Amino acid sequence: MADRLVLASASPRRAHILRALGVDFRVVVSGADERLEPGEDAAAAAERLARLKAASVARVEAPPILGADTVVVCEGRILGKPASPDDAREMLRLLSGRTHDVVTGLCLITSAGTLSGVERTAVTFARMSAEEIDWYVATGEPMDKAGAYHVDGRGALFVSGVAGSPSNVAGLPVPLFRRLVHEAGLDVALPRR
């Protein structure tokens, strides 16, 4: 019998990816504090926050539990979710015409222990006019996404290239998820190696 995973995330994109993979899961939102620590590196932050979310849910739910956190890094600046439409516009101006990194940390808590890791994907944005940025922010789509865009939504209009895991850009890096599941020996309906 397959293990039923608990996804410690409110992200509809992560849930969509797990459903597409055929994974049996349910969502329990962690409510963990997602603030970055001063001077924190993007990879360290993403992995720490994924571990924090999974651990928070592990206090009230039985494993296996999957926590995830995604940040966008451009020009050395870590971009989380925008706090306001103006913040989203500023992020999109920064991303316009540049290549940035999407960094996702995953944490899998099982009855045998905790495994975690980080995936990094380079994304190149086309140049965006001020009108395009205003239009995109007005759609509301950028407001709950790291870096203020959704690669599988209207934000795809501005993505000119992806080097690495496309699923990572959507918030759940499938190659890393598969590796953690196999290392943990879980049966979540993925093919065996």
QUIPEMO-V891120 format. One record per helix or strand. SS is the DSSP state (H for helix, E for strand). FROM is the first residue (numbers start at 1). TO is the last residue. If there is no record, write none. Layout:
BEGIN
ss=SS from=FROM to=TO
ss=SS from=FROM to=TO
END
This chain:
BEGIN
ss=E from=5 to=7
ss=H from=12 to=21
ss=E from=25 to=27
ss=H from=42 to=58
ss=E from=65 to=74
ss=E from=77 to=79
ss=E from=81 to=81
ss=H from=85 to=95
ss=E from=99 to=110
ss=E from=113 to=125
ss=H from=130 to=138
ss=H from=141 to=144
ss=E from=146 to=146
ss=H from=154 to=158
ss=E from=159 to=163
ss=H from=166 to=169
ss=H from=174 to=184
END
